[in-house]
Amino acid sequence: MTAPTTGIGGALRHLAAYNATAAARTTVELTRSAGHLWLDAVTRPRTPLANAARGALWWSTMLDRREPRWHRASTITLSTPFAHLRDFTAPADADHDVVPTLVLPPQAGHSSHVIDFSPRQSQLAVLAAAGLTKLYALEWRPATTATRDVSITDYLDLIDRSIRRMGGRANLVGDCQGGWLAAIYAALHPDRVHTLTLAGAPIDFHAGESVIASSTRAMTGALGLAPYKALVKVGGGNMPGRAVLANFIAIQPQSEVSRQLQLLENIDDEAHVERYRVFEDWFKHTQDIPGAFYLWLVEHLFHGNELISGDLVVDGRRADLANITCPLFLLAGSTDHITPPAQLFAAADAVGTPAAQITRRTAQGGHLGLFMGRDALRDDWPPLMEAVYALSSASASRPERAAAVADPGDTPRLPAP
């Protein structure tokens, strides 16, 4: 495990080294793409008009965005101004004897559709295929002027109302921000959580080397919460989703450059263009985050690191991770630069769950790949969710279902954060 950077000086040194590496990788990608385009021009000469048409098609494809949508059928069974509870249980599975499962998606300026990314790559489909057929998810709604004061209490209350509606006890699956939210809920309501699964979720926000942790340490150390409050003020009381997106792109500019240049290189490949569209439609479609909630998490989690220290208090109650005694499943990404594995695996030492009931798994890949990447969905999620199913049903074996993730064959991957 890489030792965390400490103090403003350590954070600045880490950021300087990281940005230098990112700049070098961006230069390499520009050089690679230039060479590919030059070779293509030599081996497949086109008229100036044809080249202009390709350029226009490339540009229009980059700008042509569609709104993300759900691919699996669902019904909204509980609605608030800041979130919906969606029931993804198929009618044929309504009577299955299995503990219900509630998924908490990431909430970082993007829509919740990442857990149902496409018909070929869907975290929800993987859970259902593992036998967790009574399946629910919270859909975070875009913040508005009316919801800018939504608080951590409101989110925790919504989770509680959802689980009560589902029967009073559930398997909880939390991705990234949904993961630390799930952990806080489980610490406050351990009797409601049958199993807890966390993927790419920061629990010790200062562990490892994270660009977000270093930038937060540097900014809050020098200026306190002023920069974050300024962003929220500019957003009319909310954290602008476009600002969060810009931060993600700035963290890994080489991924953004590579993805756009690969589109130009493969603009005649319909399959590549469609994969590009699906990702960009989700990634570039942003939504604002309630300002009060955002400032709370910056102060108490990213800056104060109170969840792992045991100092986090919500409405007068201490969110003690030691209260969590249910089976715990942890999934990290080997190259996750948003949530290094150490930030997630710290949960194993903090909870009260017996060591024999804690599963740690590391997927090959980065942050977003944990939730929508074909490798993690095909290789890492199924064994974890099958283990959850074994603890959640009286049935000796899970129902046989078709593979939830289509075989990608030799299709190239799109660069993603």
C-alpha positions in Angstrom: 0.0 0.0 0.0 1.3 3.4 -0.9 1.7 5.7 2.1 -0.7 8.7 2.1 0.6 12.1 1.4 0.5 14.3 4.6 0.2 18.0 4.9 -0.1 20.7 2.2 3.5 20.2 1.1 3.1 16.4 0.6 -0.2 17.0 -1.2 1.3 19.6 -3.6 4.3 17.3 -4.3 1.9 14.5 -5.2 -0.2 16.7 -7.4 2.8 18.1 -9.2 4.2 14.6 -9.9 0.8 13.3 -11.0 0.1 16.2 -13.3 3.5 15.8 -14.9 2.8 12.2 -15.6 -0.6 13.0 -17.0 0.9 15.6 -19.3 3.5 13.1 -20.5 0.8 10.5 -21.2 -1.3 13.0 -23.1 1.7 13.9 -25.3 2.3 10.2 -26.0 -1.3 9.8 -27.0 -1.2 12.8 -29.3 1.9 11.5 -30.9 0.4 8.0 -31.3 -2.8 9.4 -32.9 -0.8 11.7 -35.2 1.2 8.7 -36.5 -1.9 6.7 -37.0 -3.6 9.4 -39.0 -0.5 10.0 -41.1 -0.3 6.3 -41.9 -4.0 6.3 -42.8 -3.5 9.3 -45.1 -0.7 7.6 -46.9 -2.3 4.1 -47.3 -5.8 5.3 -47.9 -5.6 8.7 -49.7 -8.8 10.7 -49.9 -9.9 13.8 -51.7 -10.0 17.1 -49.8 -13.8 16.9 -49.9 -13.8 13.4 -48.4 -11.4 14.5 -45.6 -13.6 17.5 -44.9 -16.7 15.3 -44.7 -14.9 12.9 -42.2 -13.9 15.9 -40.1 -17.4 17.2 -40.1 -18.8 13.8 -39.1 -16.2 13.5 -36.3 -17.1 16.9 -34.9 -20.9 16.4 -35.1 -20.6 13.0 -33.4 -18.7 14.6 -30.6 -21.4 17.2 -30.1 -24.4 15.0 -30.7 -25.5 13.8 -27.2 -28.5 11.8 -26.1 -30.0 11.7 -22.6 -29.1 8.5 -20.7 -32.0 6.1 -20.1 -32.8 2.9 -18.2 -32.6 -0.3 -20.2 -34.2 -2.7 -17.7 -37.9 -2.3 -17.0 -38.7 -0.7 -13.7 -41.4 1.1 -11.8 -41.1 4.0 -9.4 -42.4 2.9 -6.0 -41.3 5.9 -3.9 -40.5 9.4 -5.0 -39.0 12.5 -3.4 -37.8 15.7 -5.0 -34.2 14.5 -4.9 -34.5 10.7 -5.6 -36.7 7.9 -6.9 -36.8 4.4 -5.6 -37.0 2.1 -8.7 -38.2 -1.5 -8.5 -36.4 -3.6 -11.1 -38.1 -6.9 -10.1 -39.4 -8.8 -13.0 -43.1 -9.8 -12.6 -42.1 -13.5 -12.9 -39.6 -13.0 -10.0 -42.0 -11.2 -7.6 -42.6 -14.4 -5.5 -39.0 -15.5 -5.3 -37.9 -16.3 -1.7 -34.8 -14.1 -1.6 -33.8 -11.1 0.5 -34.3 -7.9 -1.5 -31.3 -5.9 -2.8 -31.0 -2.2 -2.9 -28.3 -0.5 -5.1 -27.0 3.0 -4.3 -25.4 4.4 -7.5 -22.5 6.9 -7.5 -23.5 10.5 -7.2 -20.7 12.6 -8.6 -22.4 14.9 -11.1 -23.6 12.2 -13.4 -26.9 10.3 -13.6 -27.6 7.0 -11.9 -27.9 5.1 -15.2 -24.3 3.9 -14.9 -25.6 0.9 -13.0 -27.6 0.0 -16.1 -25.1 1.4 -18.6 -26.3 -0.6 -21.7 -28.1 -3.8 -22.5 -24.7 -5.4 -22.9 -23.1 -4.0 -19.8 -25.5 -3.7 -16.8 -24.6 -4.1 -13.2 -28.3 -4.6 -12.4 -28.5 -7.4 -15.0 -25.5 -9.1 -13.3 -27.2 -8.9 -9.9 -30.4 -10.4 -11.2 -28.5 -13.1 -13.0 -26.8 -14.1 -9.7 -30.3 -14.7 -8.3 -30.9 -11.4 -6.6 -34.1 -11.0 -8.4 -35.9 -8.8 -5.9 -33.9 -5.8 -7.1 -34.2 -2.1 -6.3 -32.1 1.0 -6.9 -32.2 4.6 -5.9 -32.1 7.1 -8.8 -30.5 10.4 -7.7 -32.4 13.3 -9.3 -30.7 16.5 -10.5 -30.5 19.2 -7.8 -32.7 22.2 -8.2 -33.2 25.4 -6.3 -35.9 23.6 -4.3 -33.6 20.8 -3.3 -30.3 22.7 -2.6 -30.7 22.3 1.2 -31.2 18.5 1.1 -29.0 17.0 3.8 -27.2 13.8 4.7 -30.2 13.2 7.1 -32.6 13.3 4.1 -30.5 10.8 2.2 -30.3 8.4 5.1 -34.0 8.7 5.8 -34.8 7.9 2.2 -32.6 4.7 2.4 -34.5 3.7 5.5 -37.9 4.4 4.0 -36.9 2.4 1.0 -35.7 -0.6 2.9 -38.8 -0.6 5.1 -40.9 -0.5 1.9 -38.9 -3.5 0.6 -39.7 -5.5 3.7 -37.5 -4.1 6.5 -34.1 -5.8 5.7 -32.0 -5.8 2.5 -28.7 -6.5 0.9 -27.1 -3.1 0.4 -24.8 -2.5 -2.6 -23.0 0.9 -2.8 -20.9 2.2 -5.7 -18.4 5.0 -5.0 -20.4 7.8 -3.2 -23.2 5.4 -2.8 -20.8 3.1 -1.0 -19.8 5.5 1.8 -23.5 6.4 2.1 -24.4 2.8 2.4 -21.7 2.3 5.1 -23.0 5.2 7.1 -26.5 3.8 6.9 -25.3 0.4 7.9 -23.4 1.8 10.9 -26.6 3.6 12.1 -29.1 0.8 11.2 -27.2 -2.5 11.3 -30.4 -4.5 11.9 -31.7 -3.3 8.5 -28.7 -4.6 6.4 -28.4 -8.3 5.6 -25.1 -8.0 3.6 -23.1 -5.0 2.6 -21.2 -4.7 -0.7 -19.0 -1.7 -1.4 -17.4 -1.0 -4.8 -14.8 1.7 -5.4 -16.1 3.5 -2.2 -13.8 5.7 -0.1 -14.0 4.8 3.6 -10.6 6.1 4.6 -10.6 9.2 2.5 -6.9 9.9 3.3 -5.4 6.4 2.5 -3.2 5.7 -0.5 -2.4 8.4 -3.1 -5.5 10.0 -4.6 -5.6 13.1 -6.7 -8.9 14.1 -5.1 -7.6 13.6 -1.6 -4.4 15.5 -2.3 -6.3 18.4 -3.9 -8.8 18.6 -1.0 -6.0 18.5 1.5 -4.1 21.3 -0.3 -7.1 23.5 -0.8 -8.7 23.1 2.6 -5.3 23.4 4.3 -4.7 26.7 2.6 -8.2 28.2 2.2 -10.6 26.1 4.3 -14.0 25.4 2.7 -14.0 28.8 0.8 -13.3 27.4 -2.7 -16.0 24.8 -2.3 -18.5 27.3 -1.0 -17.7 29.6 -3.9 -18.5 26.8 -6.4 -21.8 26.1 -4.7 -22.6 29.9 -4.7 -21.9 30.1 -8.4 -24.2 27.1 -8.9 -27.1 28.9 -7.2 -26.8 26.8 -4.0 -25.8 23.6 -5.7 -22.6 22.0 -6.8 -22.6 22.3 -10.7 -22.3 18.9 -12.4 -20.3 20.5 -15.2 -17.7 21.5 -12.6 -17.5 17.9 -11.4 -17.1 16.7 -15.0 -14.4 19.2 -15.7 -12.5 18.0 -12.6 -12.8 14.3 -13.8 -11.4 15.3 -17.2 -8.6 17.3 -15.7 -7.5 14.3 -13.5 -7.0 12.1 -16.6 -6.8 14.4 -19.7 -5.1 11.6 -21.6 -8.3 9.5 -21.5 -10.4 12.4 -22.9 -7.8 13.1 -25.6 -7.5 9.4 -26.5 -11.2 8.8 -26.7 -11.8 11.7 -29.0 -8.9 10.9 -31.3 -9.9 7.2 -31.4 -13.3 8.3 -32.6 -11.7 10.2 -35.5 -9.5 7.2 -36.3 -12.6 4.9 -36.3 -15.3 7.3 -37.5 -16.2 4.8 -40.3 -16.6 1.9 -37.8 -20.3 1.9 -36.8 -19.7 -0.4 -33.8 -17.0 1.8 -32.5 -19.1 5.0 -33.0 -22.0 3.4 -31.1 -19.8 2.4 -28.1 -18.5 5.9 -28.1 -22.0 7.4 -28.1 -23.2 5.2 -25.3 -20.3 6.2 -23.0 -20.3 9.9 -24.0 -24.1 10.1 -23.6 -23.7 9.1 -19.9 -20.3 10.8 -19.2 -21.1 14.2 -20.6 -24.7 14.3 -19.3 -24.2 16.0 -16.0 -26.5 16.9 -13.1 -26.0 19.2 -10.1 -25.6 18.0 -6.5 -27.5 19.5 -3.6 -25.2 22.2 -2.2 -25.8 21.5 1.5 -25.1 17.8 1.0 -22.0 18.5 -1.0 -20.5 20.9 1.5 -21.2 18.4 4.3 -19.3 15.6 2.6 -16.4 17.8 1.8 -16.1 19.0 5.4 -16.8 15.7 7.3 -15.5 13.1 4.9 -13.0 14.4 2.3 -11.4 16.9 4.7 -12.2 15.6 8.2 -12.1 11.8 7.3 -14.5 11.3 10.2 -16.0 8.0 9.0 -12.8 6.0 9.5 -11.7 8.0 12.6 -15.0 7.2 14.3 -15.8 10.9 14.9 -18.7 11.1 12.4 -21.9 12.2 14.1 -25.2 12.4 12.3 -28.2 13.9 14.1 -26.6 13.2 17.4 -25.7 9.6 16.7 -22.2 8.4 16.1 -21.8 6.4 12.9 -19.5 3.7 14.3 -18.4 1.3 11.6 -17.8 -1.3 14.4 -21.6 -1.6 14.5 -21.6 -3.3 11.1 -21.5 -7.1 11.7 -23.1 -8.4 8.6 -21.1 -10.2 5.8 -19.0 -7.6 3.9 -17.9 -7.7 0.3 -15.3 -5.2 -1.0 -14.5 -4.7 -4.7 -11.6 -2.3 -5.7 -10.0 -1.4 -9.0 -6.3 -2.1 -9.4 -5.7 1.2 -11.2 -8.4 3.2 -9.6 -7.1 6.8 -9.3 -10.3 8.1 -7.8 -10.6 5.6 -5.0 -7.3 3.7 -4.5 -7.9 0.2 -3.1 -6.5 1.3 0.3 -9.4 3.7 0.8 -11.9 0.9 0.4 -10.1 -2.0 2.1 -9.7 0.2 5.2 -13.4 -0.8 5.9 -12.3 -4.4 6.7 -10.3 -3.3 9.8 -13.0 -0.9 11.0 -16.2 -3.0 10.9 -17.3 -5.5 13.5 -17.9 -8.2 10.9 -15.8 -11.4 11.6 -12.8 -11.7 9.4 -14.1 -15.0 7.9 -17.2 -13.1 6.6 -15.2 -10.3 4.8 -14.4 -10.7 1.1 -11.9 -8.5 -0.6 -11.5 -8.6 -4.4 -9.5 -6.4 -6.8 -10.7 -6.1 -10.4 -8.3 -5.2 -13.2 -9.0 -1.7 -14.3 -9.9 1.8 -13.1 -12.8 3.5 -11.3 -15.7 3.6 -13.8 -14.9 0.2 -15.0 -15.9 -1.2 -11.6 -19.6 -0.2 -12.3 -19.9 -0.6 -16.1 -16.7 -2.2 -17.5 -17.3 -5.5 -19.2 -14.4 -7.3 -17.4 -15.5 -6.4 -13.9 -19.2 -7.2 -14.8 -18.2 -10.5 -16.3 -15.4 -11.7 -14.0 -15.7 -9.9 -10.6 -19.3 -9.1 -9.8 -20.8 -12.5 -10.5 -18.9 -14.5 -7.8 -19.5 -11.8 -5.3 -23.2 -11.6 -6.0 -23.6 -15.3 -6.1 -22.1 -15.4 -2.6 -24.6 -12.8 -1.5 -27.4 -14.9 -3.0 -26.2 -17.9 -1.1 -26.7 -15.9 2.1 -30.0 -14.5 1.0 -32.1 -17.5 -0.1 -33.2 -20.8 1.4 -32.9 -22.3 -2.0 -30.0 -24.7 -2.4 -29.1 -23.4 -5.8 -29.7 -20.2 -7.7 -31.8 -20.2 -10.9 -30.0 -20.8 -14.2 -29.9 -17.6 -16.3 -28.3 -16.5 -19.5 -25.0 -14.6 -19.2 -25.7 -11.0 -18.2 -22.8 -9.5 -20.0 -22.4 -10.1 -23.7 -19.1 -11.5 -25.0 -17.2 -8.4 -26.4 -15.0 -10.5 -28.6 -12.0 -8.4 -29.8 -13.8 -5.0 -29.7 -11.4 -2.3 -28.4 -12.0 -0.5 -25.1 -12.9 3.1 -24.9 -10.5 5.1 -22.6 -12.4 6.1 -19.5 -11.5 7.6 -16.1 
